[in-house]
Amino acid sequence: MKEHSSRLISEYNKKLNELREENDRLKESLSASHFVTQESPCAKEDDSSNGSNSRKNVEILLAELELTSSELSQVRENHKEALDLISSLKNEVSELNEKVVDRDRIIEEARGHMRSLEKISEQLAESSREEPKQLHEFTSENQLYEEASTQTEAAHCTNTVGVSTESIQFEDSENIPIFARPGTINT
């Protein structure tokens, strides 16, 4: 876009310079013709055909000058449009630069979030590796507790079961009824 605008401006400037040069040449030619016609009134009277030719030349020069002036104003207008285009392009470039800066900032924020998520993921993976060890330790402790609890309950049940003293013989353990033996539960 910038190159295109620069090229347009240089073309307009070149055309403007050409038109100015042509305008200056036509002005010089016109003033020379006018000067010649004013200096030689005698020659004009002597040669009327020559005078009419010079008037035609002057009229042609004036028409060319007017055409050049209109072209010059068109070139000026085009030059102004090119400058306006350059100004709007500068504004667009500024806006695009702001968007690029915003995009870069958003990308950096996203990268920061991704790094944070990676750290959290690593921590979760590490804790999940440690969890089975803790779970195994917890399970072992639970099993020991349950075994101790079961033994305590069995002992408690054995102690609380109503046993008749008449059926127990201390000398002979064979005579102890099944429901009164230690470690058994009366069902």
Residue pairs with C-beta under 8 A, 6 or more apart in sequence:
1 89
1 92
1 93
2 89
2 93
5 82
5 85
5 86
5 89
8 82
8 85
9 79
9 82
9 83
9 86
12 75
12 78
12 79
12 82
13 79
15 75
16 72
16 75
16 76
16 79
19 68
19 71
19 72
19 75
20 72
22 68
23 65
23 68
23 69
23 72
26 61
26 64
26 65
26 68
27 65
29 61
30 58
30 61
30 62
30 65
33 54
33 57
33 58
33 61
34 58
36 54
37 44
37 51
37 54
37 55
37 58
43 50
44 50
44 51
154 183
154 185
155 182
157 185
157 186
158 180
158 181
158 182
158 183
158 184
158 185
161 179
161 180
161 185
161 186
163 177
163 179
163 180
167 175
167 176
167 177
167 180
168 175
168 176
168 177
168 180
169 175
169 176
178 184
179 186
